[in-house]
Amino acid sequence: MPLDPASQALLAHLAEAEGPAIHESTPAIARMSGLILAGLSGPGPQVGSVQNLKLQGRDGQFRTRILKPEGEPKAIVVYYHGGGWVLGDIDLQYDHLGRQLANTTQSTVVLINYRKAPEHPFPTAIEDSYAGLCWVAEHAAELAPEGVPLIVAGDSVGGNISAVMTLWARDKAGPKIDYQVLVYPVTDCDLNTPSYLAPENQLLLSRDTMIWFWSHYLADEAARKNPDASPLRAESHAGLPPALVYVAEYDPLHDEGVAYAKALEAAGVTVTLEEAKGQMHAYFQMANLLPGQEAGMGLVADHINDFIASYEPYDKEGVLHV
């Protein structure tokens, strides 16, 4: 179907501003312009409580925000935000998104503000993210009742990080992740897939922009084939948690998201592949800007809620899964 009218209007409005494209900017300039767009979402809904923490990474600290819903949480969702490993943070749009997710899934949502490239290139983002995930697992009793599922989720490079977290958790023997939600994730370093080259997909995110993001995050093109950067290239996807992979129709990353869903399925992982028809990359973070964001959040929440409803925390012997 055609790109939805609200997205077309937003793109036209941004074009009138005549600012430089991201790939023609410096990270500092791109971050400033991103703040203006992010601020248009406005504050998110009220939640039960908000706690801000600083956690320790390998060689520095990063921020974390804990959003608890009113009432007893039914799950813990660790959310990794998008922004090409260079842009974005847990304020503004992603605080709004996290609050939506906490309320619509009745879950404690933990936002991880991993440090950004180029100041902190690969593998800092995933090291911070894993440190945050381990902290959440160690403090689960403070975040939700015993036995609730632990879910990782993220959009774009946040989906990349979420996918890598499931590989690390499997290979490092923990923490146990019960479900993964990957919204138009970066899963590979191949910049020449059909969806990357399609002219109609060169919108808020373009092939040129992704080249710019990769160059700041991991300049060594050969090293990008490392599964810690391109999880589609992992030797095996067996033993990973069930997944929702949610791609956007007008998105350079469309094909690698579909490919990752197929790789999970081929490895015996339970996976659901959904496509946001008429939507472009980045729509999922556009609360109060694009109607498709509310629909997308509703779909993600429905899948998470269905998983929570079917989740069995104890095995046949009555032992809690850990």
MIVO-874917 format. One line per field, with one value per residue: residue number from 1; x, y, z of N, C-alpha, C in turn; residue in one letter. Coordinates in nm, 2 decimals. Layout:
N
n = (NUM/...)
npx = (X/...)
npy = (Y/...)
npz = (Z/...)
capx = (X/...)
capy = (Y/...)
capz = (Z/...)
cpx = (X/...)
cpy = (Y/...)
cpz = (Z/...)
res = (a/...)
//
This chain:
322
n = (1/2/3/4/5/6/7/8/9/10/11/12/13/14/15/16/17/18/19/20/21/22/23/24/25/26/27/28/29/30/31/32/33/34/35/36/37/38/39/40/41/42/43/44/45/46/47/48/49/50/51/52/53/54/55/56/57/58/59/60/61/62/63/64/65/66/67/68/69/70/71/72/73/74/75/76/77/78/79/80/81/82/83/84/85/86/87/88/89/90/91/92/93/94/95/96/97/98/99/100/101/102/103/104/105/106/107/108/109/110/111/112/113/114/115/116/117/118/119/120/121/122/123/124/125/126/127/128/129/130/131/132/133/134/135/136/137/138/139/140/141/142/143/144/145/146/147/148/149/150/151/152/153/154/155/156/157/158/159/160/161/162/163/164/165/166/167/168/169/170/171/172/173/174/175/176/177/178/179/180/181/182/183/184/185/186/187/188/189/190/191/192/193/194/195/196/197/198/199/200/201/202/203/204/205/206/207/208/209/210/211/212/213/214/215/216/217/218/219/220/221/222/223/224/225/226/227/228/229/230/231/232/233/234/235/236/237/238/239/240/241/242/243/244/245/246/247/248/249/250/251/252/253/254/255/256/257/258/259/260/261/262/263/264/265/266/267/268/269/270/271/272/273/274/275/276/277/278/279/280/281/282/283/284/285/286/287/288/289/290/291/292/293/294/295/296/297/298/299/300/301/302/303/304/305/306/307/308/309/310/311/312/313/314/315/316/317/318/319/320/321/322)
npx = (0.08/0.04/0.27/0.18/-0.05/0.00/0.27/0.38/0.31/0.46/0.72/0.72/0.70/0.94/1.12/1.07/1.21/1.47/1.71/2.04/2.08/2.11/2.34/2.50/2.58/2.75/2.79/2.73/2.57/2.36/2.25/2.15/1.95/1.79/1.68/1.49/1.29/1.23/1.12/0.86/0.69/0.60/0.52/0.49/0.24/0.11/0.27/0.31/0.55/0.87/1.21/1.54/1.87/2.23/2.43/2.72/2.94/3.19/3.40/3.30/3.01/2.65/2.32/2.00/1.66/1.37/1.05/0.76/0.44/0.10/-0.02/0.04/0.33/0.34/0.54/0.89/1.03/1.31/1.42/1.57/1.68/1.64/1.84/2.07/2.30/2.43/2.27/1.98/1.82/1.72/1.53/1.26/1.12/1.16/1.12/0.85/0.76/0.84/0.68/0.42/0.45/0.49/0.23/0.05/0.12/0.12/0.37/0.70/0.91/1.24/1.46/1.75/2.02/2.25/2.59/2.71/2.83/3.03/3.20/3.20/3.26/3.17/3.26/3.10/2.83/2.69/2.81/2.75/2.47/2.44/2.54/2.35/2.12/2.20/2.21/1.94/1.83/1.95/1.83/1.57/1.37/1.31/1.18/0.96/0.70/0.80/0.88/0.78/0.80/1.10/1.17/1.33/1.34/1.34/1.39/1.50/1.84/1.82/1.67/1.87/2.05/1.90/1.86/2.13/2.17/2.02/2.17/2.41/2.32/2.24/2.48/2.65/2.54/2.32/2.16/1.84/1.64/1.31/1.14/1.15/1.14/1.16/1.17/1.17/1.45/1.81/2.00/2.21/2.51/2.50/2.46/2.33/2.09/1.77/1.57/1.73/1.82/1.60/1.43/1.20/1.23/1.40/1.38/1.31/1.51/1.78/1.98/2.23/2.23/2.25/2.50/2.65/2.59/2.69/2.96/3.04/2.99/3.12/3.39/3.55/3.49/3.51/3.50/3.24/3.10/3.10/2.90/2.82/2.78/2.63/2.38/2.24/2.44/2.52/2.65/2.47/2.12/1.98/1.80/1.73/1.51/1.15/1.01/0.90/0.91/0.90/0.85/0.89/0.71/0.82/1.12/1.47/1.58/1.41/1.43/1.64/1.53/1.32/1.47/1.60/1.39/1.33/1.56/1.56/1.32/1.40/1.59/1.44/1.31/1.03/0.86/0.70/0.63/0.56/0.43/0.44/0.22/0.24/0.40/0.70/1.05/1.14/0.89/0.78/0.87/0.75/0.55/0.25/0.29/0.27/-0.01/0.03/0.21/0.07/-0.09/0.11/0.23/0.01/-0.01/0.24/0.21/-0.01/0.10/0.29/0.13/-0.02/0.18/0.26/0.03/0.03/0.26/0.45/0.59/0.70/0.84/0.75/0.80/0.75/0.95/1.10/1.17/1.49)
npy = (-0.12/0.24/0.48/0.60/0.88/1.05/1.01/1.10/1.37/1.45/1.41/1.60/1.84/1.83/1.85/2.11/2.25/2.25/2.15/2.00/1.66/1.37/1.21/1.40/1.55/1.63/1.41/1.57/1.78/1.64/1.52/1.74/1.83/1.61/1.62/1.83/1.72/1.50/1.62/1.69/1.49/1.52/1.49/1.16/0.92/0.90/0.69/0.43/0.46/0.62/0.56/0.67/0.56/0.52/0.30/0.07/0.04/-0.14/0.05/0.29/0.48/0.44/0.56/0.46/0.39/0.32/0.22/0.18/0.02/0.12/-0.08/-0.44/-0.56/-0.76/-0.85/-0.81/-0.58/-0.52/-0.25/-0.14/0.14/0.30/0.47/0.45/0.37/0.61/0.83/0.94/0.87/0.79/0.98/1.21/1.11/0.83/0.79/0.85/0.64/0.42/0.45/0.42/0.15/0.03/0.07/-0.04/-0.31/-0.38/-0.39/-0.38/-0.16/-0.12/0.11/0.13/0.33/0.30/0.38/0.60/0.58/0.81/0.85/0.63/0.36/0.04/-0.23/-0.10/-0.03/-0.28/-0.40/-0.23/-0.27/-0.54/-0.54/-0.39/-0.56/-0.78/-0.66/-0.60/-0.87/-0.96/-0.79/-0.85/-0.92/-0.68/-0.54/-0.67/-0.92/-1.25/-1.49/-1.38/-1.32/-1.24/-1.00/-0.89/-0.60/-0.38/-0.12/-0.08/-0.01/-0.08/-0.31/-0.46/-0.47/-0.61/-0.86/-0.94/-0.96/-1.18/-1.38/-1.35/-1.41/-1.67/-1.79/-1.72/-1.84/-1.71/-1.39/-1.56/-1.52/-1.47/-1.39/-1.21/-0.90/-0.75/-0.47/-0.35/-0.44/-0.39/-0.63/-0.72/-0.65/-0.60/-0.38/-0.38/-0.51/-0.57/-0.41/-0.21/-0.08/0.01/0.29/0.40/0.36/0.54/0.74/0.88/0.73/0.63/0.46/0.59/0.71/0.49/0.40/0.60/0.58/0.31/0.37/0.53/0.37/0.11/0.11/-0.06/-0.26/-0.54/-0.63/-0.59/-0.82/-0.98/-1.16/-1.02/-0.77/-0.81/-1.00/-1.18/-1.33/-1.51/-1.83/-2.02/-2.01/-2.15/-2.24/-1.99/-1.74/-1.73/-1.51/-1.19/-1.04/-0.74/-0.57/-0.27/-0.15/0.04/0.06/0.06/-0.15/-0.36/-0.61/-0.75/-0.78/-0.96/-1.17/-1.24/-1.33/-1.56/-1.70/-1.75/-1.91/-2.13/-2.24/-2.35/-2.19/-2.03/-1.80/-1.50/-1.31/-0.99/-0.72/-0.37/-0.22/0.04/0.20/0.38/0.35/0.42/0.50/0.39/0.52/0.76/0.89/1.06/1.19/1.03/0.84/0.57/0.49/0.45/0.24/0.05/0.02/-0.09/-0.34/-0.46/-0.46/-0.63/-0.88/-0.92/-0.93/-1.16/-1.35/-1.32/-1.41/-1.68/-1.77/-2.00/-2.01/-2.22/-2.55/-2.89/-3.02/-2.84/-2.65/-2.33/-2.16/-2.06)
npz = (0.00/-0.04/0.11/0.42/0.47/0.68/0.73/0.49/0.51/0.73/0.63/0.43/0.58/0.72/0.51/0.43/0.62/0.55/0.66/0.70/0.58/0.78/0.71/0.61/0.82/1.13/1.41/1.64/1.54/1.42/1.65/1.78/1.61/1.61/1.87/1.85/1.68/1.84/2.06/1.98/2.04/2.29/2.65/2.79/2.90/3.24/3.48/3.73/3.89/3.86/3.83/3.82/3.74/3.76/3.60/3.60/3.34/3.14/3.13/3.22/3.31/3.25/3.19/3.33/3.32/3.52/3.47/3.62/3.62/3.73/3.99/4.01/3.85/3.55/3.40/3.31/3.10/2.92/2.75/2.45/2.29/1.95/1.70/1.55/1.68/1.74/1.78/1.98/2.30/2.63/2.70/2.62/2.32/2.37/2.64/2.64/2.48/2.64/2.86/2.75/2.68/2.93/3.05/2.86/2.87/3.13/3.26/3.41/3.28/3.16/3.06/2.88/2.85/2.67/2.60/2.33/1.99/1.79/2.00/2.18/2.04/1.88/2.08/2.28/2.31/2.32/2.53/2.74/2.73/2.79/3.05/3.17/3.13/3.29/3.54/3.57/3.58/3.82/4.00/3.99/4.17/4.29/4.10/4.00/4.07/4.17/3.93/3.69/3.34/3.16/2.93/2.63/2.42/2.14/1.90/1.56/1.57/1.84/1.82/1.70/1.92/2.10/1.98/1.98/2.25/2.32/2.20/2.34/2.60/2.58/2.51/2.72/2.93/3.06/3.15/3.17/2.91/2.82/2.60/2.29/2.13/1.83/1.66/1.34/1.30/1.29/1.15/0.99/0.81/0.54/0.29/0.05/-0.01/-0.17/-0.04/0.07/-0.16/-0.29/-0.43/-0.32/-0.05/0.06/0.29/0.60/0.71/0.52/0.27/0.26/0.51/0.68/0.60/0.71/0.98/1.04/0.98/1.19/1.41/1.37/1.20/1.06/0.80/0.75/1.01/1.07/1.01/1.23/1.45/1.68/1.59/1.36/1.39/1.23/1.11/1.29/1.40/1.48/1.55/1.72/2.01/2.10/2.25/2.20/1.94/1.83/1.53/1.38/1.10/0.89/0.60/0.42/0.43/0.45/0.60/0.59/0.45/0.58/0.83/0.78/0.69/0.92/1.08/0.94/0.97/1.24/1.26/1.10/1.27/1.46/1.64/1.79/1.61/1.52/1.24/1.15/0.95/0.92/0.73/0.49/0.65/0.75/0.82/1.16/1.24/1.47/1.70/1.69/1.86/1.91/1.67/1.44/1.34/1.30/1.49/1.73/1.65/1.59/1.85/1.98/1.85/1.92/2.20/2.22/2.13/2.33/2.56/2.50/2.51/2.78/2.90/2.84/2.95/3.14/3.44/3.59/3.59/3.50/3.74/3.92/3.96/3.97/3.66/3.57)
capx = (0.00/0.12/0.32/0.06/-0.06/0.06/0.42/0.41/0.30/0.57/0.84/0.71/0.73/1.08/1.18/1.06/1.30/1.59/1.83/2.12/2.05/2.19/2.46/2.57/2.60/2.83/2.71/2.68/2.46/2.25/2.19/2.07/1.83/1.70/1.61/1.38/1.19/1.18/1.04/0.73/0.60/0.54/0.53/0.42/0.13/0.16/0.30/0.31/0.67/0.99/1.34/1.66/1.99/2.35/2.49/2.86/2.98/3.33/3.50/3.23/2.87/2.54/2.19/1.90/1.53/1.28/0.91/0.67/0.29/0.02/-0.06/0.14/0.38/0.32/0.66/0.99/1.07/1.43/1.40/1.69/1.62/1.71/1.92/2.19/2.42/2.49/2.17/1.88/1.85/1.60/1.44/1.17/1.04/1.17/1.05/0.71/0.74/0.85/0.56/0.32/0.47/0.46/0.09/-0.03/0.15/0.13/0.50/0.81/1.00/1.37/1.52/1.89/2.08/2.39/2.67/2.69/2.94/3.16/3.28/3.21/3.23/3.15/3.14/3.05/2.68/2.64/2.86/2.66/2.34/2.45/2.56/2.21/2.04/2.24/2.16/1.79/1.81/2.00/1.74/1.43/1.27/1.28/1.12/0.83/0.69/0.88/0.83/0.73/0.89/1.20/1.16/1.41/1.28/1.40/1.36/1.62/1.96/1.78/1.64/2.00/2.11/1.81/1.90/2.26/2.15/1.97/2.28/2.50/2.25/2.25/2.62/2.71/2.46/2.23/2.04/1.74/1.54/1.19/1.08/1.22/1.06/1.25/1.10/1.25/1.59/1.94/2.05/2.32/2.59/2.48/2.39/2.29/1.97/1.67/1.51/1.83/1.84/1.47/1.42/1.09/1.26/1.50/1.30/1.38/1.63/1.82/2.10/2.34/2.23/2.30/2.64/2.70/2.58/2.79/3.10/3.07/2.98/3.22/3.44/3.61/3.38/3.52/3.46/3.09/3.04/3.10/2.76/2.79/2.73/2.54/2.34/2.20/2.55/2.56/2.67/2.35/2.02/1.90/1.80/1.70/1.37/1.05/1.03/0.81/0.99/0.80/0.92/0.81/0.70/0.90/1.24/1.59/1.61/1.30/1.47/1.72/1.44/1.25/1.57/1.63/1.28/1.34/1.67/1.51/1.23/1.48/1.66/1.34/1.26/0.90/0.87/0.59/0.67/0.45/0.47/0.36/0.19/0.23/0.48/0.84/1.14/1.13/0.75/0.75/0.91/0.68/0.43/0.18/0.32/0.22/-0.11/0.08/0.28/-0.02/-0.13/0.22/0.24/-0.10/0.03/0.35/0.15/-0.10/0.18/0.35/0.03/-0.05/0.29/0.25/-0.09/0.06/0.39/0.45/0.72/0.75/0.85/0.66/0.83/0.72/1.07/1.09/1.26/1.58)
capy = (0.00/0.36/0.54/0.66/1.02/1.13/1.01/1.19/1.51/1.47/1.43/1.73/1.94/1.83/1.90/2.26/2.30/2.26/2.12/1.89/1.52/1.31/1.17/1.52/1.62/1.57/1.36/1.67/1.85/1.54/1.50/1.86/1.84/1.50/1.67/1.91/1.63/1.42/1.70/1.70/1.38/1.56/1.39/1.03/0.90/0.88/0.56/0.42/0.52/0.64/0.57/0.69/0.51/0.51/0.17/0.07/-0.04/-0.19/0.16/0.41/0.46/0.48/0.59/0.36/0.44/0.21/0.27/0.07/0.06/0.11/-0.22/-0.54/-0.58/-0.89/-0.89/-0.71/-0.56/-0.44/-0.19/-0.07/0.24/0.31/0.59/0.42/0.37/0.74/0.92/0.89/0.85/0.74/1.09/1.25/1.01/0.69/0.79/0.84/0.50/0.33/0.47/0.35/0.00/-0.01/0.08/-0.13/-0.45/-0.39/-0.45/-0.29/-0.13/-0.07/0.17/0.13/0.44/0.26/0.49/0.61/0.61/0.76/0.86/0.50/0.27/-0.10/-0.30/-0.04/-0.03/-0.41/-0.43/-0.16/-0.33/-0.67/-0.51/-0.35/-0.68/-0.86/-0.59/-0.63/-1.00/-0.96/-0.71/-0.88/-0.92/-0.54/-0.48/-0.74/-1.04/-1.37/-1.58/-1.31/-1.33/-1.13/-0.98/-0.79/-0.54/-0.27/-0.08/-0.04/-0.07/-0.14/-0.44/-0.53/-0.50/-0.71/-0.98/-0.98/-0.99/-1.32/-1.47/-1.35/-1.48/-1.82/-1.84/-1.69/-1.91/-1.62/-1.43/-1.63/-1.43/-1.55/-1.35/-1.10/-0.82/-0.68/-0.38/-0.32/-0.45/-0.41/-0.77/-0.76/-0.53/-0.60/-0.26/-0.39/-0.59/-0.50/-0.30/-0.10/-0.01/0.06/0.43/0.44/0.34/0.64/0.84/0.93/0.65/0.60/0.38/0.68/0.73/0.37/0.40/0.70/0.52/0.21/0.42/0.58/0.26/0.01/0.15/-0.18/-0.33/-0.68/-0.67/-0.58/-0.95/-1.04/-1.17/-0.92/-0.66/-0.86/-1.12/-1.27/-1.41/-1.61/-1.97/-2.09/-1.93/-2.25/-2.22/-1.85/-1.73/-1.70/-1.38/-1.11/-0.96/-0.65/-0.48/-0.17/-0.18/0.13/0.06/-0.01/-0.26/-0.45/-0.75/-0.82/-0.82/-1.08/-1.28/-1.28/-1.41/-1.69/-1.77/-1.80/-2.02/-2.24/-2.29/-2.41/-2.09/-1.99/-1.66/-1.43/-1.20/-0.89/-0.60/-0.25/-0.17/0.18/0.27/0.39/0.33/0.52/0.54/0.33/0.61/0.88/0.90/1.18/1.24/0.94/0.75/0.44/0.46/0.40/0.10/-0.04/-0.01/-0.18/-0.47/-0.51/-0.49/-0.75/-1.00/-0.93/-0.97/-1.30/-1.43/-1.32/-1.50/-1.82/-1.81/-2.09/-1.99/-2.34/-2.67/-3.00/-3.06/-2.73/-2.57/-2.21/-2.15/-1.95)
capz = (0.00/-0.04/0.23/0.48/0.45/0.79/0.71/0.38/0.56/0.82/0.55/0.36/0.68/0.75/0.39/0.43/0.72/0.47/0.73/0.63/0.60/0.89/0.66/0.58/0.94/1.23/1.52/1.73/1.48/1.41/1.78/1.81/1.52/1.66/1.99/1.81/1.64/1.95/2.15/1.93/2.09/2.42/2.76/2.78/3.00/3.37/3.52/3.87/3.94/3.78/3.90/3.74/3.80/3.68/3.61/3.56/3.23/3.16/3.15/3.24/3.35/3.16/3.26/3.31/3.38/3.55/3.46/3.68/3.60/3.85/4.01/4.01/3.71/3.50/3.32/3.30/2.96/2.90/2.62/2.39/2.19/1.82/1.68/1.47/1.77/1.75/1.82/2.06/2.44/2.70/2.73/2.52/2.25/2.42/2.77/2.60/2.43/2.75/2.94/2.67/2.69/3.07/3.07/2.78/2.90/3.27/3.29/3.45/3.16/3.20/2.95/2.89/2.78/2.64/2.54/2.18/1.90/1.77/2.13/2.23/1.93/1.90/2.13/2.40/2.32/2.36/2.66/2.84/2.73/2.86/3.19/3.22/3.14/3.40/3.66/3.58/3.63/3.96/4.09/3.94/4.28/4.32/3.98/3.97/4.15/4.13/3.82/3.57/3.23/3.13/2.78/2.57/2.31/2.09/1.76/1.48/1.64/1.96/1.78/1.69/2.05/2.17/1.92/2.03/2.39/2.33/2.17/2.46/2.72/2.55/2.51/2.85/3.03/3.13/3.21/3.09/2.84/2.78/2.48/2.23/2.04/1.74/1.57/1.22/1.36/1.21/1.17/0.91/0.75/0.39/0.25/-0.09/-0.03/-0.25/0.03/0.08/-0.28/-0.34/-0.42/-0.23/0.09/0.10/0.36/0.72/0.71/0.38/0.27/0.29/0.65/0.74/0.58/0.81/1.12/1.05/0.98/1.33/1.51/1.34/1.07/0.99/0.73/0.77/1.15/1.09/1.00/1.36/1.50/1.78/1.52/1.26/1.45/1.13/1.07/1.40/1.35/1.51/1.62/1.80/2.16/2.14/2.30/2.10/1.90/1.74/1.44/1.32/1.00/0.82/0.46/0.35/0.52/0.40/0.68/0.57/0.41/0.68/0.94/0.73/0.69/1.06/1.12/0.87/1.03/1.37/1.23/1.05/1.38/1.55/1.73/1.76/1.57/1.45/1.15/1.12/0.87/0.93/0.60/0.47/0.74/0.72/0.94/1.27/1.28/1.60/1.80/1.66/1.94/1.89/1.54/1.34/1.40/1.29/1.61/1.82/1.60/1.61/1.99/2.01/1.80/2.01/2.33/2.21/2.13/2.46/2.65/2.47/2.56/2.93/2.94/2.81/3.01/3.25/3.51/3.66/3.50/3.54/3.87/4.01/3.99/3.89/3.55/3.60)
cpx = (0.09/0.16/0.20/0.06/0.01/0.22/0.46/0.40/0.42/0.70/0.84/0.74/0.88/1.16/1.18/1.16/1.44/1.72/1.91/2.07/2.15/2.33/2.55/2.61/2.71/2.74/2.65/2.56/2.34/2.18/2.10/1.94/1.73/1.62/1.49/1.26/1.14/1.09/0.89/0.63/0.53/0.56/0.44/0.31/0.19/0.18/0.30/0.43/0.78/1.11/1.45/1.79/2.11/2.41/2.64/2.88/3.13/3.42/3.42/3.08/2.77/2.41/2.09/1.77/1.43/1.14/0.82/0.52/0.22/-0.02/0.06/0.19/0.36/0.44/0.76/1.04/1.20/1.43/1.53/1.64/1.70/1.78/2.05/2.32/2.48/2.40/2.07/1.92/1.72/1.50/1.35/1.09/1.04/1.12/0.91/0.68/0.74/0.73/0.44/0.33/0.44/0.31/0.01/0.00/0.15/0.26/0.60/0.89/1.13/1.44/1.67/1.95/2.23/2.46/2.69/2.83/2.92/3.25/3.30/3.17/3.21/3.28/3.07/2.90/2.63/2.69/2.78/2.52/2.34/2.46/2.42/2.12/2.07/2.20/2.01/1.76/1.85/1.90/1.60/1.33/1.23/1.19/0.98/0.82/0.77/0.81/0.77/0.83/0.98/1.20/1.26/1.33/1.36/1.37/1.49/1.75/1.93/1.73/1.77/2.06/2.03/1.85/2.04/2.25/2.10/2.08/2.38/2.44/2.26/2.39/2.70/2.63/2.38/2.26/1.94/1.64/1.43/1.12/1.16/1.13/1.15/1.17/1.20/1.40/1.70/1.99/2.17/2.39/2.58/2.40/2.34/2.17/1.87/1.60/1.60/1.84/1.72/1.46/1.31/1.12/1.36/1.43/1.37/1.51/1.66/1.94/2.22/2.34/2.28/2.45/2.71/2.70/2.68/2.93/3.14/3.08/3.09/3.28/3.50/3.50/3.39/3.47/3.31/3.03/3.04/2.95/2.73/2.75/2.62/2.48/2.28/2.31/2.60/2.56/2.54/2.25/1.93/1.91/1.77/1.55/1.28/1.05/0.91/0.91/0.89/0.87/0.83/0.82/0.80/1.03/1.36/1.62/1.50/1.35/1.55/1.64/1.36/1.35/1.60/1.51/1.29/1.45/1.63/1.42/1.31/1.56/1.57/1.29/1.12/0.90/0.74/0.65/0.55/0.51/0.38/0.34/0.18/0.32/0.63/0.92/1.13/0.99/0.72/0.78/0.84/0.55/0.38/0.21/0.26/0.11/-0.06/0.15/0.19/-0.07/-0.02/0.24/0.13/-0.07/0.13/0.29/0.06/-0.01/0.25/0.25/-0.01/0.06/0.29/0.14/-0.06/0.19/0.37/0.59/0.78/0.75/0.75/0.68/0.81/0.84/1.06/1.20/1.36/1.68)
cpy = (0.12/0.40/0.62/0.81/1.10/1.13/1.10/1.34/1.54/1.49/1.56/1.84/1.95/1.88/2.05/2.32/2.32/2.24/2.01/1.75/1.47/1.28/1.28/1.60/1.56/1.51/1.46/1.75/1.76/1.52/1.62/1.87/1.73/1.54/1.75/1.82/1.54/1.49/1.71/1.60/1.43/1.46/1.27/1.03/0.88/0.73/0.55/0.48/0.52/0.64/0.58/0.64/0.53/0.37/0.17/-0.02/-0.08/-0.07/0.29/0.38/0.50/0.49/0.48/0.42/0.33/0.27/0.16/0.12/0.07/-0.04/-0.31/-0.57/-0.73/-0.94/-0.78/-0.70/-0.47/-0.38/-0.11/0.02/0.24/0.44/0.56/0.41/0.50/0.84/0.86/0.87/0.81/0.86/1.11/1.13/0.87/0.68/0.78/0.70/0.40/0.34/0.40/0.20/-0.05/-0.02/-0.03/-0.28/-0.48/-0.45/-0.34/-0.28/-0.06/-0.02/0.18/0.24/0.41/0.38/0.48/0.63/0.75/0.77/0.72/0.40/0.13/-0.15/-0.23/-0.05/-0.17/-0.45/-0.36/-0.23/-0.46/-0.64/-0.47/-0.47/-0.76/-0.79/-0.61/-0.77/-1.02/-0.89/-0.74/-0.87/-0.78/-0.48/-0.54/-0.86/-1.16/-1.45/-1.51/-1.32/-1.21/-1.12/-0.87/-0.73/-0.42/-0.24/-0.04/-0.10/-0.12/-0.28/-0.52/-0.57/-0.61/-0.85/-1.03/-1.02/-1.14/-1.42/-1.47/-1.43/-1.63/-1.87/-1.82/-1.75/-1.81/-1.48/-1.49/-1.53/-1.51/-1.51/-1.23/-1.03/-0.73/-0.60/-0.33/-0.32/-0.44/-0.55/-0.81/-0.63/-0.52/-0.48/-0.26/-0.49/-0.51/-0.39/-0.19/-0.02/0.05/0.21/0.47/0.43/0.45/0.76/0.89/0.85/0.61/0.51/0.46/0.70/0.61/0.36/0.49/0.64/0.41/0.26/0.47/0.47/0.16/0.03/0.04/-0.26/-0.48/-0.72/-0.66/-0.72/-1.03/-1.05/-1.08/-0.79/-0.69/-1.00/-1.22/-1.37/-1.50/-1.75/-2.05/-1.99/-2.03/-2.21/-2.07/-1.84/-1.70/-1.55/-1.32/-1.03/-0.87/-0.55/-0.38/-0.18/-0.09/0.15/-0.01/-0.14/-0.38/-0.59/-0.82/-0.85/-0.95/-1.20/-1.33/-1.37/-1.55/-1.77/-1.83/-1.92/-2.14/-2.31/-2.35/-2.32/-2.05/-1.84/-1.62/-1.31/-1.11/-0.78/-0.49/-0.19/-0.02/0.26/0.27/0.36/0.45/0.55/0.49/0.42/0.74/0.90/1.05/1.25/1.16/0.85/0.60/0.39/0.39/0.26/0.00/-0.08/-0.11/-0.32/-0.54/-0.55/-0.61/-0.88/-1.02/-0.99/-1.12/-1.39/-1.44/-1.42/-1.64/-1.87/-1.89/-2.08/-2.11/-2.46/-2.77/-3.04/-2.95/-2.64/-2.44/-2.20/-2.03/-1.95)
cpz = (0.00/0.10/0.29/0.48/0.56/0.78/0.60/0.42/0.65/0.73/0.47/0.45/0.71/0.63/0.38/0.52/0.66/0.56/0.66/0.67/0.71/0.83/0.61/0.70/1.02/1.33/1.61/1.67/1.46/1.54/1.82/1.73/1.57/1.78/1.95/1.77/1.75/2.05/2.11/1.98/2.22/2.53/2.74/2.89/3.14/3.40/3.67/3.94/3.84/3.86/3.80/3.81/3.70/3.71/3.56/3.45/3.25/3.19/3.17/3.28/3.24/3.24/3.23/3.38/3.40/3.56/3.51/3.65/3.73/3.87/4.00/3.87/3.67/3.42/3.35/3.16/2.97/2.76/2.57/2.28/2.06/1.82/1.61/1.55/1.80/1.81/1.92/2.21/2.50/2.75/2.61/2.45/2.32/2.56/2.74/2.56/2.55/2.84/2.88/2.70/2.83/3.09/2.99/2.80/3.05/3.32/3.34/3.32/3.20/3.07/2.97/2.80/2.75/2.58/2.39/2.11/1.84/1.90/2.19/2.13/1.97/1.98/2.25/2.42/2.37/2.49/2.77/2.85/2.80/3.01/3.25/3.23/3.26/3.53/3.68/3.64/3.77/4.05/4.05/4.05/4.32/4.21/3.95/4.06/4.09/4.02/3.70/3.46/3.21/2.98/2.74/2.45/2.26/1.94/1.69/1.54/1.78/1.94/1.76/1.82/2.12/2.11/1.97/2.18/2.41/2.30/2.29/2.58/2.70/2.57/2.64/2.97/3.12/3.10/3.12/3.04/2.79/2.65/2.43/2.13/1.96/1.64/1.46/1.26/1.25/1.25/1.09/0.86/0.60/0.36/0.11/-0.11/-0.11/-0.17/0.06/-0.04/-0.34/-0.32/-0.32/-0.08/0.14/0.17/0.48/0.74/0.56/0.39/0.30/0.44/0.72/0.72/0.68/0.95/1.14/1.06/1.12/1.43/1.50/1.21/0.99/0.93/0.75/0.91/1.17/1.07/1.13/1.41/1.61/1.72/1.42/1.31/1.35/1.09/1.19/1.35/1.37/1.58/1.70/1.94/2.20/2.18/2.18/2.07/1.82/1.66/1.36/1.23/0.95/0.67/0.38/0.44/0.45/0.47/0.67/0.55/0.51/0.81/0.90/0.73/0.83/1.11/1.06/0.93/1.17/1.35/1.19/1.16/1.49/1.66/1.69/1.73/1.49/1.37/1.12/1.04/0.89/0.79/0.59/0.57/0.70/0.84/1.03/1.31/1.42/1.72/1.79/1.73/1.93/1.76/1.43/1.40/1.39/1.41/1.71/1.78/1.62/1.76/2.03/1.97/1.89/2.14/2.33/2.21/2.26/2.56/2.63/2.52/2.71/2.97/2.93/2.89/3.13/3.32/3.58/3.57/3.56/3.68/3.97/4.04/3.90/3.79/3.59/3.48)
res = (m/p/l/d/p/a/s/q/a/l/l/a/h/l/a/e/a/e/g/p/a/i/h/e/s/t/p/a/i/a/r/m/s/g/l/i/l/a/g/l/s/g/p/g/p/q/v/g/s/v/q/n/l/k/l/q/g/r/d/g/q/f/r/t/r/i/l/k/p/e/g/e/p/k/a/i/v/v/y/y/h/g/g/g/w/v/l/g/d/i/d/l/q/y/d/h/l/g/r/q/l/a/n/t/t/q/s/t/v/v/l/i/n/y/r/k/a/p/e/h/p/f/p/t/a/i/e/d/s/y/a/g/l/c/w/v/a/e/h/a/a/e/l/a/p/e/g/v/p/l/i/v/a/g/d/s/v/g/g/n/i/s/a/v/m/t/l/w/a/r/d/k/a/g/p/k/i/d/y/q/v/l/v/y/p/v/t/d/c/d/l/n/t/p/s/y/l/a/p/e/n/q/l/l/l/s/r/d/t/m/i/w/f/w/s/h/y/l/a/d/e/a/a/r/k/n/p/d/a/s/p/l/r/a/e/s/h/a/g/l/p/p/a/l/v/y/v/a/e/y/d/p/l/h/d/e/g/v/a/y/a/k/a/l/e/a/a/g/v/t/v/t/l/e/e/a/k/g/q/m/h/a/y/f/q/m/a/n/l/l/p/g/q/e/a/g/m/g/l/v/a/d/h/i/n/d/f/i/a/s/y/e/p/y/d/k/e/g/v/l/h/v)
//
